Amino acid sequence: MIEILIALIVFMPFAGAAAAYVLGNGNGSGAESKRDTAAVAVTAAEFVLSILLFAAGKDMQGFSLPVLFTEGLVFTLSGFRRTYCLVTALMWFGTTVFSMEYFRHERRALNRYFLYVLMTLGATEGVMLSGSMMTSFVFFEILSFTSFTWVIHEENEGAVKAGYTYLFIAVIGGLILFMGMALLYHAAGTLDYDALSAVFRDHSIAETGEIYAAGVCILLGFGAKAGMFPLHIWLPKAHPVAPSPGSALLSGVLTKVGIYGILMSVLSVFTASFRFGLTVMAAGVITMFLGALLALFSVNLKRTLACSSMSQIGFILTGLSMYMLLMAAGEHHAAYMTLAGSMLHMVNHSMIKLVLFMAAGVVVMNIHVLTLDEIRGFGVKKNALKAAFLLGALGISGVPFFNGYISKTLIHEGIVEAIEYSEGLSARLPGLLHVVEWVFLVSGGLTFAYMCKLFICVFIQKNRDLERQRAFDADHRGMGLCSTLVICIPSLFMIILGNPAIIRALGSLMSGDDAVRGFAPFTLGNLKGGFISLAIGAAVYLVIVRKIMMMDGKYMDLWPAKLDLEDLVYRPLLTRILPGIFGKLAAFIDALPGNTFFVKTVPFILTLTGRTLVSLPDTLIVLLRKSIVRERAVQRGNTEKVGRLRVFARETYDAAAPLVSNFSFALLMTCIGIVVIFGAVIYLILTRM
């Protein structure tokens, strides 16, 4: 029975996606309505199936579908997987219902949108229920390409550029992840999570150079999807241009797909790895602080929420690193409390971003702008939207009695415990962890500051244009009944998941350990940490936001554009430095004695292979855009008759133009992946000599 439920949850959305697409392409005025109904029905069925799976209350060792690879597609059931399967289904159902109103005035490209939204649902559930790293990888790669279409949905210049940044990072992340899996399989002979746990029961094995190298590749590969520094560059660019329902899923669920892969790798391989724990800690702390800083200086509503997601991913990674350090120190009780905190913060962040991004979607579908000065005062009279956004803001800021407070406090408690017990691991580690603790508290304070900025701007301050403010105030809801329900009901989870009894039970279920049941979140020591963060946040808001960022009552974008990591580092690296290296290599080959085969034949073969590999993705995307993803724009009073051949030529040019303009960048990004794989192969050869 459970096997059937899992199979339906994973594969039913793919069938539903095809059915919805066929219905949407049908003849007659009711085709779009049938498609929308089918999309809602599929996500509703997925939600019901996930409730049944969660209610079954049974964990299950892996079962496989022998359709791919030697081990097949392996699925496993645990408390964490059941919980996140349900969270994923809930978020997809809520955003799909919200999409009905969000896209009410935009009918362009919706067949494509819903096709890939439903396919991404199946792929995401496939990752969340996967029992092996290879199964995770297969579905991980599927959702990377299907979710790409959300980012380019608007098909304007900004959307296309952000989409390609997203796709390039996804491709490079996939290549690096695959290399890490190859290294791990070479060392362990399996990629099954349970089998890996058995192989690495002796934790010292994970400290070897080969396993550490595999871990770094896996961290970077999954971290690319999670929005981890330094592969976060897609996240602040993709969210502002993607439809708000898609942004909610990108932030609330798809980033957690990356965290899921890192989490499973930690639990099965690196449980007590001191060196890998330090690596994850460094990535987590930088991601946590940098994301909060970017969100503070952003003057775009959705960009602020996107950078906030990056920061919250850093909180989760920091918690996972503390789990590894505490396990290495032999403090299992404290380690499992911290692990529960990281898992709970994943759930909390998903629910919070569901509410906040859909609230941002209400702003977009009404006034179609996102900059703070233009949306200021939009929600002054919209009490339901104001209440939902406020609950989300209180939750993510870590205010006591709301959900984010407990999960953040558990992670903070893990840092404090690690300071106490880490001296046996390294004499310098306690001092370093004191720095980590303060970065944690300051980042939490910045979270409160930028959420105050958003809430006060949209729901308290009034627009400087009085006519615009009167137009805002004329509509007291800004959304229909269904949208109100799917935004306001999930916002209640900020209170429900702030209940210590509920959070203890859920934490125990997800972590598989009862350590969290004795946790008391409202002791003086724990409240002290929370109030320090809130005090820092209040000071930052009053001094930096109100005194520095606002000039003459206008929000100023003070973040230097030249600090964009993609333009500052990645593109120069790929367009100048690497070509220079390859140019010197070519000159070296030219200087070799005249070996006809080596000098002429091998470069010819490599050039031909490289051109073929690079042109295949471009060709595939063009074919997709000319076939199943092609959408006709809505005709608005244009009665001009154009020949089909001219239409075909024009659409082909429009489809190919962004690909051609990004061709060099795509080639160089592919080269990076090849270099990484080549380097890992050399490493394997050298370690076996």
Residue pairs with C-beta under 8 A, 6 or more apart in sequence:
1 56
2 53
2 56
2 58
2 60
2 77
3 63
3 75
5 49
5 52
5 53
5 56
6 53
6 63
6 75
6 77
6 129
7 65
8 49
9 46
9 49
9 50
9 53
9 85
9 89
9 125
9 129
10 75
10 122
10 125
10 126
10 129
11 122
12 42
12 45
12 46
12 49
12 122
13 42
13 43
13 46
13 118
13 119
13 121
13 122
13 125
14 118
14 119
14 122
16 38
16 39
16 41
16 42
16 45
16 118
17 42
17 114
17 115
17 116
17 117
17 118
17 119
17 122
18 115
19 38
19 42
20 35
20 38
20 39
20 42
20 114
20 115
20 118
21 35
21 111
21 114
21 115
21 628
23 31
23 34
23 35
23 38
24 31
24 32
24 34
24 35
24 110
24 111
24 114
25 31
25 111
26 34
32 107
32 110
35 110
35 111
35 114
36 100
36 114
39 96
39 99
39 114
39 117
39 118
40 93
40 96
40 97
40 100
42 118
42 121
43 89
43 92
43 93
43 96
43 97
43 118
43 121
44 93
46 89
46 92
46 93
46 121
46 125
47 89
47 90
47 92
47 93
49 89
50 85
50 86
50 88
50 89
50 90
51 86
51 89
53 77
53 82
53 85
53 86
54 82
54 83
54 85
54 86
56 82
58 77
59 77
59 78
59 79
60 76
60 77
61 76
61 131
61 194
62 74
62 75
62 76
62 131
62 132
62 192
62 193
62 194
63 74
63 75
63 131
64 71
64 72
64 73
64 74
64 75
64 131
65 72
65 73
65 75
66 72
67 73
68 138
69 134
71 132
71 134
71 190
71 191
71 192
73 126
73 130
73 135
73 138
74 130
74 131
74 132
74 134
74 135
74 192
75 129
75 130
75 131
75 135
76 129
76 130
76 131
76 193
76 194
77 129
78 512
79 509
79 510
79 511
79 512
80 263
80 343
80 509
80 510
80 511
80 512
81 128
81 129
82 509
83 347
83 506
83 509
83 510
84 128
84 256
84 260
84 346
84 347
85 125
85 128
85 129
87 253
87 347
87 350
87 351
88 121
88 124
88 125
88 128
88 253
89 121
89 125
90 354
90 490
91 248
91 249
91 252
91 253
91 350
91 354
92 117
92 121
92 249
92 253
94 354
94 358
94 486
94 490
95 245
95 246
95 248
95 249
95 354
95 358
95 486
96 117
96 245
97 482
97 483
97 486
98 244
98 245
98 358
98 361
98 482
98 483
98 486
98 487
99 114
99 117
99 243
99 245
100 482
101 365
101 479
101 480
101 482
101 483
102 243
102 244
102 245
102 361
102 364
102 365
102 483
103 110
103 113
103 243
104 365
105 365
107 634
108 631
108 633
108 634
109 153
109 155
109 631
110 631
111 631
112 149
112 153
112 628
112 629
112 631
113 149
113 150
113 153
113 243
113 246
115 628
115 629
116 146
116 147
116 149
116 150
117 150
117 246
117 249
119 142
119 146
120 142
120 143
120 146
120 147
120 150
120 249
120 254
123 139
123 140
123 142
123 143
123 146
124 139
124 143
124 253
124 254
124 257
126 135
126 138
126 139
126 142
127 136
127 139
127 140
127 143
127 257
127 260
127 261
128 257
128 260
130 136
130 139
130 264
131 192
131 193
131 194
132 191
132 192
132 193
133 181
133 184
133 191
133 192
133 193
133 196
133 218
133 261
133 264
133 265
134 181
134 191
136 260
136 261
136 264
137 174
137 177
137 178
137 181
140 174
140 177
140 222
140 225
140 257
140 261
141 174
143 254
143 257
144 167
144 170
144 171
144 173
144 174
144 225
145 167
145 170
147 166
147 246
147 249
147 250
147 254
148 163
148 166
148 167
148 170
149 629
150 242
150 243
150 246
150 249
150 250
151 159
151 162
151 163
151 166
151 238
151 241
151 242
151 246
151 250
152 159
152 160
152 162
152 163
153 159
153 242
153 243
153 246
154 241
154 243
156 241
158 240
158 241
159 241
159 242
160 658
161 237
162 234
162 237
162 238
162 240
162 241
162 242
163 238
163 241
164 658
164 662
164 665
164 666
165 233
165 234
165 237
165 238
165 566
166 234
166 237
166 238
168 665
168 666
168 669
169 224
169 231
169 233
169 234
170 224
170 225
170 234
171 617
171 669
171 670
171 673
172 224
172 231
172 669
172 672
172 673
173 220
173 221
173 222
173 223
173 224
173 225
173 231
174 221
175 221
175 673
175 674
175 676
175 677
176 217
176 220
176 221
176 224
176 673
176 676
177 217
177 218
177 220
177 221
177 222
177 224
177 261
178 221
178 677
179 217
179 676
179 677
179 680
180 213
180 214
180 215
180 216
180 217
180 218
180 219
180 220
180 221
181 191
181 214
181 217
181 218
182 680
183 210
183 211
183 213
183 214
183 217
183 680
183 684
184 191
184 196
184 211
184 214
184 218
184 269
185 191
186 210
186 684
187 208
187 210
187 211
187 214
188 195
188 196
188 199
188 200
188 269
189 199
190 196
190 199
193 264
193 267
193 268
194 268
196 268
196 269
197 267
197 268
197 269
199 205
200 206
200 211
200 268
200 269
200 270
200 271
203 271
203 272
203 273
203 327
203 328
205 211
206 212
206 215
206 269
206 270
206 271
206 272
206 273
206 276
207 273
207 274
207 275
209 687
210 683
210 684
210 687
211 269
212 273
212 275
212 276
213 680
213 683
215 265
215 269
215 270
215 273
215 276
215 279
216 276
216 279
217 676
217 680
218 261
218 262
218 265
219 228
219 262
219 265
219 276
219 279
219 280
219 283
220 231
221 261
222 257
222 258
222 259
222 260
222 261
222 262
222 265
223 231
223 258
223 262
223 283
224 231
224 258
225 254
225 255
225 257
225 258
225 261
226 255
226 256
226 257
226 258
226 259
226 262
226 313
226 317
227 234
227 235
227 255
227 258
227 287
227 291
227 309
227 310
227 313
228 258
228 283
228 284
228 287
228 313
228 314
228 317
229 283
229 286
229 287
229 290
229 291
229 310
229 314
230 565
230 569
232 287
232 290
232 291
232 310
232 565
233 564
233 565
233 566
233 570
235 250
235 255
235 306
235 307
235 309
235 310
236 294
236 298
236 303
236 306
236 307
236 310
238 250
238 306
239 247
239 250
239 251
239 302
239 303
239 305
239 306
239 309
239 357
240 300
240 302
240 303
240 306
240 370
242 250
243 361
244 302
244 357
244 358
244 360
244 361
244 364
244 365
245 357
245 358
245 361
247 302
247 305
247 306
247 357
247 360
247 361
248 353
248 354
248 357
248 358
248 361
251 305
251 306
251 309
251 353
251 357
252 349
252 350
252 351
252 352
252 353
252 354
252 357
253 350
255 309
255 313
256 346
256 349
256 350
258 313
259 313
259 316
259 317
259 346
262 280
262 317
262 320
263 320
263 342
263 343
266 276
266 280
266 320
266 323
266 324
270 276
270 277
270 324
271 324
271 327
272 324
272 327
272 328
273 324
273 328
274 324
274 325
274 328
274 425
274 426
276 324
277 321
277 322
277 323
277 324
277 325
277 328
278 321
278 325
280 317
280 320
280 321
280 324
281 317
281 318
281 321
281 322
281 325
281 436
283 314
283 317
284 314
284 315
284 316
284 317
284 318
284 319
284 320
284 321
285 314
285 318
285 436
285 439
285 440
286 314
287 310
287 311
287 313
287 314
287 317
288 311
288 313
288 314
288 315
288 317
288 318
288 439
288 440
288 443
289 311
289 314
289 439
289 442
289 443
289 446
290 310
290 311
290 314
291 307
291 308
291 309
291 310
291 311
291 312
291 313
291 314
292 307
292 308
292 311
292 443
292 446
292 447
292 450
293 446
294 307
294 310
294 559
295 304
295 305
295 307
295 308
295 310
295 311
295 446
295 447
295 450
296 446
296 449
296 450
296 453
296 540
296 544
296 545
297 549
297 557
297 558
297 559
298 304
298 307
298 450
298 557
298 559
299 371
299 372
299 373
299 549
299 555
299 556
299 557
300 370
300 371
300 372
301 360
301 363
301 370
301 371
301 372
301 375
301 454
301 458
302 357
302 360
302 364
302 370
303 370
304 450
304 453
304 454
305 353
305 356
305 357
305 360
305 454
308 396
308 447
308 450
308 451
309 349
309 353
311 443
311 446
311 447
312 345
312 349
312 396
312 447
314 443
315 345
315 408
315 411
315 440
315 443
316 342
316 345
316 346
316 349
316 411
318 411
318 415
318 436
318 440
319 338
319 339
319 341
319 342
319 345
319 410
319 411
319 414
320 339
320 342
322 335
322 338
322 411
322 414
322 415
322 417
322 418
323 335
323 336
323 338
323 339
323 342
323 414
324 335
325 418
325 422
325 425
325 429
326 332
326 334
326 335
326 338
326 414
326 417
326 418
326 421
327 335
328 425
329 418
329 421
329 422
329 424
329 425
330 421
331 417
331 421
332 515
333 515
334 413
334 414
334 417
334 418
334 421
334 515
335 414
336 511
336 513
336 515
336 516
337 410
337 413
337 414
337 417
337 515
337 516
337 519
338 410
338 411
338 413
338 414
338 417
339 511
339 513
340 410
340 507
340 508
340 510
340 511
340 513
340 515
340 516
341 406
341 407
341 408
341 409
341 410
341 411
341 413
341 414
341 507
341 516
342 407
342 410
342 411
343 507
343 510
343 511
344 406
344 407
344 410
344 497
344 503
344 506
344 507
344 510
345 404
345 407
345 408
345 410
345 411
347 407
347 497
347 506
347 510
348 395
348 396
348 403
348 404
348 407
348 497
349 396
349 404
351 395
351 403
351 490
351 493
351 494
351 497
352 392
352 395
352 396
352 403
352 404
352 494
353 392
354 490
355 388
355 389
355 391
355 392
355 487
355 490
355 491
355 494
356 389
356 392
356 393
356 396
358 483
358 486
358 487
359 385
359 388
359 389
359 392
359 487
360 370
362 382
362 385
362 478
362 479
362 483
362 487
363 369
363 370
363 375
363 378
363 379
363 458
363 478
364 370
365 479
366 378
366 475
366 478
367 374
367 375
367 378
369 375
371 555
372 453
372 454
372 457
372 458
372 555
373 464
373 554
373 555
375 457
375 458
376 457
376 458
376 461
376 462
376 463
376 464
377 458
377 461
377 462
377 463
377 468
377 469
377 472
378 458
378 459
378 463
378 472
378 478
379 385
379 386
379 389
379 458
379 459
379 472
379 478
380 386
380 459
380 460
380 462
380 469
380 472
380 473
381 472
381 473
381 475
381 476
382 459
382 475
382 476
382 477
382 478
383 476
384 477
384 484
384 487
384 488
385 459
385 477
385 478
385 479
385 487
386 459
387 488
387 491
388 487
388 488
388 491
389 454
389 455
389 458
389 459
390 455
390 459
391 402
391 491
391 492
391 494
391 495
392 491
392 494
393 451
393 452
393 454
393 455
394 402
394 404
394 494
395 402
395 403
395 404
395 494
395 497
395 498
396 404
396 447
396 451
397 404
397 444
397 447
397 448
397 451
397 534
397 537
398 404
398 405
398 408
398 409
398 444
398 447
398 448
398 530
398 533
398 534
399 405
399 448
399 530
399 534
400 521
400 522
400 527
400 530
401 495
401 498
402 494
402 495
402 498
403 493
403 494
403 495
403 496
403 497
403 498
403 503
404 494
405 498
405 521
405 530
406 497
406 498
406 500
406 503
406 521
407 503
408 444
408 530
409 521
409 526
409 529
409 530
410 507
410 516
410 519
410 521
411 440
412 437
412 440
412 441
412 526
412 529
413 519
413 526
415 433
415 436
415 437
415 440
416 437
418 433
419 430
419 433
419 434
419 437
420 430
422 429
422 430
422 433
423 429
423 430
441 529
441 532
441 533
441 536
442 533
442 536
444 530
444 533
444 534
444 536
444 537
445 532
445 533
445 534
445 535
445 536
445 537
445 539
445 540
446 536
446 537
446 540
447 533
447 537
448 533
448 534
448 536
448 537
448 538
448 541
449 536
449 537
449 538
449 540
449 541
449 544
449 545
450 545
452 537
452 538
452 541
452 545
453 541
453 545
453 549
457 555
462 469
463 469
463 472
464 553
464 554
477 484
479 487
496 502
497 503
497 506
500 519
500 520
500 521
500 522
503 516
503 521
504 516
504 517
504 519
507 516
507 519
508 514
508 516
508 517
520 526
548 558
549 555
549 556
549 558
550 556
562 568
571 665
574 665
574 668
574 669
574 671
574 672
575 664
575 665
575 668
578 668
578 671
578 672
579 668
582 671
589 599
589 603
590 599
592 598
592 599
610 667
610 670
613 670
614 663
614 666
614 667
614 670
617 666
618 659
618 663
618 666
621 659
622 652
622 655
622 656
622 659
625 655
626 651
626 652
626 655
630 651
659 666
